[in-house]
Amino acid sequence: MSKGNKNSKANGTNKTKEISAFFTAQRVVYGGITWAVAALLFFLLFGIGEDRPLWYTIGTYIFEQGAFFAAALLCLKNWTSPQIASGRNVWLGIGLGNFCFGFGGFLFGFWELYWGLDPAVSPGDLFYFLFYILVSWGMLWAVIPRKITLERWQWLTIAGIASVGIAIAAVLTITAPAEATTLQQFAQATPTTAPTAPVSPASPVSPVSPTPTITPTATTPPTPRVSPATPSIPTPTTTPVPTPANTPRLSPTATPTATSTATPTAITPSPRPVTSPTVTPSPSATPLGTPTTTPSPIEAEAEPESAETIAYGGPPPQFILDMEQQLEPFSSIVALAYVIGDVFLVIIATILLMTFWGGRFAQSWRMVAAASFCMYIADMWFKYASERIPNYLSGSVLEVFWVFSGVLFGIGAALEYDNSMRTRRGGRKRA
């Protein structure tokens, strides 16, 4: 090896040591707390309301993905150190899992903001699944090599937390389809509460018909000016114009005959409606009855269009739309897989928390367990909101727990590295 290569290798090693010395546990903890508080304030100040601008949505993705990518780097730093106490494979799995979650969020944000899509299943879901698999694998590596000796109250705590987590996930999973069906039926029945049957000119209108736009003149004959039951009837002699011979005269004792239909004024009440050209509904009555019978196509399409996400990058390519259509039938399986992954992650984190309870490395695993609980809260909220809140948009306040999860994973990795280095140095001094 040449002298230049030795010098470059030595410089690289020195830079790595300088970076490691800069990212101490104390600085990582302070930086993580600052990041989490800034994210919480950002979500609280600008995330309340229905109208969320583009810059707010981009800010939520920056806070979330920044926390997970930083946690991945800190976890992989533990993996590169042979002195790590809990094992290198533990932090390799947790680090790769955090990286996959951050990259999955990047893909999901690209689909949502650039192309304006909100697919039921996207390529980002694949990396989310890898997060659960890799993080669970890393946590199992921390438990399997050790002999678990827990007290009774610790096992009861694990069973209680597992039962509550499974119960919440089961309620959200089982009750979601029924409530969604009820809401859909209500939405479909709302615009059609008025009767939609057309009024036939030949059939009499029921007096209890709820349609207010059908007037009596459109379904019943004109009301006669002369009634046989009225005692004061003007005689035909008062009419200045002579009545033709073929026109029947009206008298109080006149009865309806076959020739009484010669003129429209000689109409007497009949048990059957009289068919006449005036019974046909006029064109002016049609727009009045339209809103109460069938919804307008423009009104029916107005609400979905307002709920669509604006595509800032133009329309998506056709193969993206085809892929979204092919993956849509797997949405129920994907939702169930998320629930199983969250529950399993919470159970493993609780076992780790009880295993290292009160030990030298208890602080780091408390952070990891808290990160798993924050992930569970954010996932359960997103499942609840996306299935029960109409036109739900990402960026709600409770989604800040995803940011908390990434921050806590990073803090746990930094505390683990610091404790491992202190233990190693302490052992060398005693030797």
C-alpha positions in Angstrom: 0.0 0.0 0.0 1.4 3.4 -1.0 1.9 6.2 1.5 -0.8 8.3 -0.2 -3.4 5.6 0.3 -2.4 5.2 3.9 -2.8 9.0 4.5 -6.2 9.1 2.8 -7.4 6.1 4.8 -6.2 7.8 8.0 -7.9 11.0 7.1 -11.2 9.2 6.4 -10.9 7.4 9.7 -10.3 10.7 11.5 -13.3 12.3 9.8 -15.5 9.4 10.8 -14.4 9.8 14.4 -15.0 13.5 14.3 -18.5 13.0 13.1 -19.1 10.4 15.7 -17.8 12.7 18.4 -20.0 15.5 17.2 -23.2 13.4 17.3 -23.1 12.6 21.0 -26.0 11.2 22.8 -26.7 14.5 24.5 -26.8 16.5 21.2 -29.0 13.8 19.6 -31.4 14.0 22.5 -31.6 17.8 22.4 -31.9 17.8 18.6 -34.6 15.2 18.6 -36.7 17.0 21.3 -36.3 20.3 19.3 -37.4 18.5 16.1 -40.4 16.9 17.8 -41.6 20.2 19.5 -41.2 22.1 16.2 -43.2 19.5 14.4 -45.9 19.6 17.1 -46.2 23.3 16.9 -46.3 23.2 13.1 -49.1 20.6 13.1 -51.1 22.5 15.8 -50.8 26.0 14.2 -51.4 25.1 10.6 -52.9 21.6 10.5 -56.4 22.5 12.0 -59.0 23.0 9.3 -60.1 21.6 6.0 -58.1 23.8 3.7 -54.4 22.9 3.8 -52.0 24.7 1.5 -49.3 22.9 -0.4 -46.5 24.3 1.7 -48.1 22.8 4.8 -48.3 19.3 3.3 -44.7 19.5 2.1 -43.7 20.6 5.7 -45.4 17.6 7.2 -43.5 15.2 4.9 -40.2 17.0 5.7 -40.7 16.6 9.4 -41.7 13.0 9.1 -39.2 11.7 6.6 -36.4 13.8 8.1 -36.9 12.1 11.5 -36.9 8.6 10.0 -33.9 9.1 7.8 -31.9 10.5 10.7 -33.0 7.6 12.9 -31.8 5.2 10.1 -28.4 6.8 10.1 -28.0 6.6 13.8 -29.1 2.9 13.9 -26.8 2.0 11.1 -24.0 3.8 13.0 -24.6 1.3 15.8 -24.5 -1.6 13.3 -21.0 -0.5 12.1 -19.7 -0.5 15.7 -18.5 -4.0 16.9 -18.7 -2.7 20.5 -22.4 -2.4 20.5 -23.8 -4.3 23.5 -27.2 -5.5 22.2 -25.8 -6.8 18.9 -25.2 -5.5 15.5 -28.0 -7.4 13.8 -30.5 -5.7 16.1 -29.7 -2.2 14.9 -29.2 -3.4 11.3 -32.9 -4.4 11.2 -34.1 -1.3 13.0 -32.0 1.0 10.8 -33.1 -0.6 7.5 -36.7 -0.6 8.7 -36.6 3.2 9.5 -35.0 3.8 6.1 -37.8 1.8 4.4 -40.4 3.8 6.2 -38.9 7.1 5.2 -38.6 6.0 1.6 -42.2 4.7 1.6 -43.4 8.1 2.9 -41.4 9.8 0.1 -43.1 7.7 -2.5 -46.5 8.2 -1.0 -45.9 12.0 -0.9 -44.8 11.9 -4.5 -48.0 10.1 -5.6 -50.1 12.5 -3.6 -48.5 15.9 -4.4 -47.0 15.5 -7.8 -49.6 13.4 -9.5 -52.6 14.2 -7.3 -53.4 10.5 -6.6 -54.8 8.9 -3.5 -54.6 5.2 -4.3 -55.8 2.5 -2.0 -52.5 0.6 -2.6 -49.3 2.3 -3.8 -45.7 1.2 -4.1 -45.0 3.0 -0.8 -47.0 0.3 1.0 -44.3 -2.2 0.0 -41.7 -0.2 1.9 -44.1 0.2 4.9 -44.4 -3.5 5.1 -40.6 -3.9 5.0 -40.5 -1.5 8.0 -42.6 -3.8 10.1 -40.7 -6.9 9.0 -37.2 -5.5 9.5 -37.9 -3.7 12.8 -39.6 -6.7 14.3 -36.7 -8.9 13.1 -34.2 -6.6 14.8 -36.2 -6.6 18.0 -36.4 -10.3 18.0 -32.6 -10.5 17.7 -32.5 -8.5 21.0 -34.8 -11.0 22.8 -33.9 -14.4 21.4 -30.3 -14.7 22.5 -31.3 -13.8 26.1 -33.0 -15.9 28.6 -36.2 -14.1 29.5 -36.9 -14.2 33.3 -39.8 -11.9 34.0 -41.9 -11.6 37.1 -45.6 -12.1 37.3 -46.6 -8.5 37.1 -44.4 -8.0 34.1 -46.2 -10.8 32.2 -49.5 -9.4 33.3 -48.4 -6.0 31.9 -47.5 -7.6 28.6 -50.8 -9.4 28.4 -52.8 -6.3 29.3 -51.0 -4.1 26.7 -51.3 -6.8 24.0 -55.1 -7.3 24.8 -55.8 -3.5 24.6 -53.8 -3.2 21.3 -55.6 -6.2 19.8 -59.0 -5.0 20.9 -58.6 -1.5 19.4 -57.3 -2.9 16.2 -60.1 -5.4 16.0 -62.8 -2.8 16.6 -61.5 -0.6 13.9 -61.2 -3.5 11.5 -64.5 -5.2 12.1 -66.8 -2.2 12.4 -65.3 -0.3 9.5 -67.2 -2.0 6.6 -70.6 -1.9 8.4 -70.4 1.8 9.2 -69.1 2.6 5.7 -72.0 0.8 4.2 -74.5 2.7 6.3 -72.9 6.0 5.3 -73.1 5.1 1.7 -76.7 4.1 1.9 -77.6 7.3 3.7 -75.7 9.4 1.0 -77.5 7.5 -1.8 -80.9 8.0 -0.1 -80.6 11.7 0.7 -81.0 13.2 -2.8 -83.9 10.9 -3.6 -86.2 11.5 -0.7 -88.9 13.1 -2.9 -91.0 10.7 -5.0 -89.5 10.2 -8.4 -92.6 8.7 -10.1 -93.8 11.0 -13.0 -97.4 12.3 -12.8 -99.6 10.8 -15.4 -102.1 13.1 -17.0 -104.8 10.4 -17.0 -104.5 9.5 -13.3 -105.9 11.6 -10.6 -103.5 13.2 -8.2 -103.9 12.0 -4.6 -104.7 14.8 -2.2 -101.9 13.7 0.1 -99.2 13.8 -2.6 -96.0 15.5 -1.1 -95.0 17.0 -4.4 -95.6 20.8 -4.0 -94.9 21.7 -7.7 -97.9 19.9 -9.2 -100.7 22.4 -9.4 -104.4 21.4 -9.5 -104.8 22.9 -13.0 -102.4 20.4 -14.4 -104.3 17.3 -13.2 -107.9 18.4 -12.7 -110.4 20.1 -15.0 -111.0 23.8 -14.7 -113.4 24.8 -11.9 -116.8 25.6 -13.4 -118.1 29.0 -12.9 -121.7 27.8 -12.4 -122.5 25.2 -9.9 -125.9 23.4 -9.8 -126.0 23.6 -6.1 -125.7 27.4 -6.1 -129.1 29.1 -5.7 -128.1 32.4 -7.3 -127.5 31.5 -10.9 -127.4 34.1 -13.6 -130.0 33.4 -16.3 -129.1 33.2 -19.9 -131.3 36.1 -20.6 -128.7 38.4 -19.0 -126.1 37.6 -21.6 -126.1 40.4 -24.3 -124.9 38.0 -27.0 -127.6 35.6 -28.2 -126.9 32.0 -27.5 -126.8 29.8 -30.6 -129.5 27.3 -31.0 -127.2 24.3 -30.9 -125.6 25.4 -27.6 -127.3 24.0 -24.5 -128.5 26.4 -21.9 -127.4 26.2 -18.3 -130.1 25.9 -15.7 -130.2 24.8 -12.1 -131.9 21.6 -13.1 -129.5 20.9 -15.9 -127.9 17.4 -15.9 -124.8 16.4 -17.7 -125.6 15.0 -21.2 -123.5 13.7 -24.1 -123.7 17.2 -25.8 -122.5 19.0 -22.7 -118.9 18.7 -23.9 -119.5 21.0 -26.8 -118.2 24.1 -24.9 -115.7 24.2 -22.1 -118.1 26.2 -19.9 -120.7 23.5 -19.7 -118.7 21.2 -17.5 -120.1 19.7 -14.4 -118.2 17.8 -11.7 -117.6 14.3 -12.8 -116.3 11.3 -10.7 -113.6 10.7 -13.3 -111.1 13.3 -14.4 -111.7 14.9 -17.7 -108.9 14.5 -20.2 -108.1 17.7 -21.9 -105.1 19.3 -23.6 -104.5 21.5 -20.5 -103.6 18.4 -18.4 -100.2 18.0 -20.0 -97.6 19.6 -17.7 -96.2 22.8 -19.1 -92.5 23.2 -19.9 -92.3 25.8 -17.1 -93.2 23.2 -14.5 -90.4 20.8 -15.5 -87.4 22.7 -14.0 -89.4 23.3 -10.8 -89.9 19.5 -10.3 -86.4 18.5 -11.3 -84.5 19.3 -8.0 -87.0 17.4 -5.9 -87.1 14.3 -8.1 -83.6 13.5 -9.4 -80.3 15.2 -8.5 -78.6 17.2 -11.2 -75.5 15.6 -12.7 -73.5 18.8 -12.0 -74.5 18.8 -8.4 -73.7 15.1 -8.0 -70.2 15.6 -9.4 -69.4 18.8 -7.6 -68.5 17.2 -4.3 -66.0 14.6 -5.5 -64.2 17.1 -7.7 -63.7 19.4 -4.7 -62.2 16.6 -2.7 -59.6 15.6 -5.3 -56.0 16.5 -4.7 -54.5 19.0 -7.1 -51.9 17.4 -9.4 -49.0 19.8 -9.4 -47.0 17.7 -11.8 -49.7 17.2 -14.4 -51.7 14.0 -15.2 -50.0 10.8 -14.2 -48.7 8.3 -16.9 -51.1 5.6 -18.0 -49.0 2.8 -16.6 -49.3 4.4 -13.1 -53.1 4.5 -13.5 -53.1 0.8 -14.7 -50.9 -0.2 -11.7 -53.2 1.6 -9.3 -56.2 -0.2 -10.8 -54.5 -3.6 -10.6 -53.5 -3.1 -6.9 -56.9 -1.7 -5.8 -58.5 -5.2 -5.1 -55.8 -5.9 -2.5 -56.7 -2.9 -0.4 -58.5 -5.0 2.3 -55.5 -7.3 2.6 -53.1 -4.4 2.9 -55.3 -2.8 5.6 -55.3 -6.1 7.6 -51.5 -6.5 7.2 -51.0 -3.0 8.7 -53.1 -3.9 11.7 -51.2 -7.2 12.3 -47.9 -5.5 11.9 -48.8 -2.8 14.4 -50.1 -5.2 17.0 -47.0 -7.5 16.7 -44.7 -4.5 16.9 -46.3 -3.3 20.1 -46.1 -6.8 21.7 -42.4 -7.2 20.9 -41.7 -3.7 22.1 -43.5 -4.4 25.4 -41.5 -7.6 25.9 -38.2 -5.8 25.3 -39.3 -3.0 27.7 -40.0 -5.6 30.4 -36.8 -7.6 29.6 -34.5 -4.6 30.0 -36.5 -3.1 32.9 -34.2 -1.4 35.4 -31.1 -2.6 33.6 -28.1 -0.6 32.3 -29.7 -0.3 28.8 -33.2 0.3 30.0 -33.2 3.9 28.7 -32.6 3.0 25.1 -35.2 0.3 25.0 -37.7 2.6 26.6 -37.2 4.9 23.7 -37.6 2.1 21.2 -40.8 0.9 22.9 -42.2 4.4 23.0 -41.4 4.8 19.3 -43.4 1.6 18.6 -46.4 2.9 20.6 -46.3 6.2 18.7 -46.3 4.3 15.4 -49.3 2.3 16.6 -51.2 5.4 17.6 -50.5 7.2 14.3 -51.5 4.1 12.2 -54.7 3.5 14.1 -55.7 7.1 13.7 -55.0 7.0 10.0 -57.0 3.9 9.7 -59.9 5.4 11.6 -59.9 8.7 9.7 -59.5 7.3 6.2 -62.4 4.9 6.6 -64.8 7.1 8.7 -64.1 10.8 7.8 -65.4 11.7 4.3 -62.8 13.2 2.0 -60.0 12.9 4.6 -56.7 14.6 3.7 -53.4 13.6 5.2 -51.7 16.0 7.6 -54.0 15.9 10.6 -52.7 16.8 14.0 -52.5 13.2 15.3 -50.2 12.3 12.4 -47.4 14.0 14.4 -47.0 10.7 16.2 -45.2 9.4 13.1 -42.7 12.2 13.7 -42.4 11.3 17.4 -41.8 7.6 16.4 -38.8 8.5 14.1 -37.4 10.8 16.8 -37.6 8.2 19.5 -36.0 5.5 17.4 -33.1 7.9 16.8 -32.8 8.8 20.5 -32.9 5.1 21.4 -30.0 4.4 19.0 -27.9 7.2 20.3 -28.4 6.2 24.0 -27.5 2.6 23.1 -24.3 3.7 21.4 -23.3 5.9 24.3 -24.0 3.2 26.9 -22.0 0.7 24.9 -19.0 3.0 24.6 -19.1 3.8 28.3 -19.2 0.2 29.3 -16.3 -0.7 27.0 -14.2 2.2 28.3 -15.1 1.3 31.9 -14.0 -2.3 31.4 -10.7 -1.3 29.9 -10.0 1.0 32.9 -10.7 -1.8 35.4 -8.5 -4.2 33.5 
